[in-house]
């Protein structure tokens, strides 16, 4: 992801255009319904709930109670839904430490599937950063370590593989947010020994469908999707437009769910990771992990609607 701050999305205005918003099931109701959908991590078979959470910008806050209280609610609602994966990075300011603090305060350090990244040059520098991340975010544990934006990837990947072999982490991955890096991502997917790849994919940016998603599926690499709302551009594009009646065919009651279910309709995707500091937005996001998903025919219809 880019370190710069994008324009604030007008999501709240868009939400009111969704059909059945008042009738959408609450998280307490969802908790009594079938569990959140899961997909297996190809390299292990471990079941991973299909909605995750990013922390870029949203968890980069200070220690004041008024800053952290909404994030504590976000985490609680996230876990209540059955979701688990939380993704961060040293690039995200204080986000790793804030996640770690809130998990410790809630007594839920072992609940999430924790993912972060190494984002520096040099083997010694990388090792030091990795250890700092493990302590800040995971209090000594981490499920997934990724090389952020392929920075010094040939130096860091061997270290991460050694950590995996020593059972200090469970999974190894790489990430990048630029289309121009897709060729390099594909080479790493095809090169083997990767458990995860993280990439941008959305209704507005479908380039990954051409080669990256098929390659990940072929080579048994799990896919995390960053920027599932295209930095809020999807909400701005659909502002003032009602959700189509046929969205009920895949149990969708908001534009956020529409955008996330489109992504999950692709069989190569394991988990989109939208970021939010708003408990209401989190509650809306996780509902995309329940019920039916769109098939290829419906996904083509979603693209046509978005492009109209």
Helices and strands as residue ranges (DSSP letters): H 11-15, G 21-23, H 27-31, E 38-40, E 47-49, E 53-54, H 65-80, E 85-87, G 90-92, H 95-106, E 113-118, H 123-138, E 144-147, G 148-150, H 153-165, E 171-175, G 179-181, H 182-191, E 196-200, G 207-209, H 212-219, E 222-226, G 230-232, H 233-238, G 245-250, H 255-264, E 271-272, H 279-286, G 287-289, H 296-307
